[in-house]
Amino acid sequence: MNSLKNEKAKKEYEQYVNEITPKHNLPLQMGKAFVVGGLICVLGQAILNLCQNMFSMTSETAGSWCSLLLVGLSVLLTGLNLYQKIVKFAGAGALVPITGFANSVAAPAIEYQKEGQVMGIGCKIFTIAGPVILYGIFCSWLLGVIYWISEFF
């Protein structure tokens, strides 16, 4: 009798899970990610070309301005609560580029601003980006030390 109840409960649970699990169309999601990620890259290339051609910047300076403007635009869209809508539509197409990293830094800061400058923004701004930055700095330091030691041999 107990096993019959367990079997019935298991089937009811499976049916419940199937009902609430969102159904995704993988090719459609991949297409959306490709288009939005591509549009972000096209915007970056347009900024790069504009800086080089209209303002006669070097390639390096234009690249810096391109990164700065894309990050600033991402933070602005995050603050206006529009970037999350783009991410919901495009998935990884909006999360992978530099704009997604800027969003991951800005979103916790905006969410916790009511807790104050230090305990809110200061503590939460690096929730996601902190480990990435720390790992990058540590690896750079470690590789620098290895390079420095290799100069002696």
Secondary structure, DSSP 8 states (H G I E B T S, - for coil): -HHHHHHHHHHHHHHHHHHHS----HHHHHHHHHHHHHHHHHHHHHHHHHHHHHS---HHHHHHHHHHHHHHHHHHHHHTT-HHHHHHHHTHHHHSSHHHHHHHHHHHHHHTGGG-IIIIIIHHTTTTHHHHHHHHHHHHHHHHHHHHHHTT-
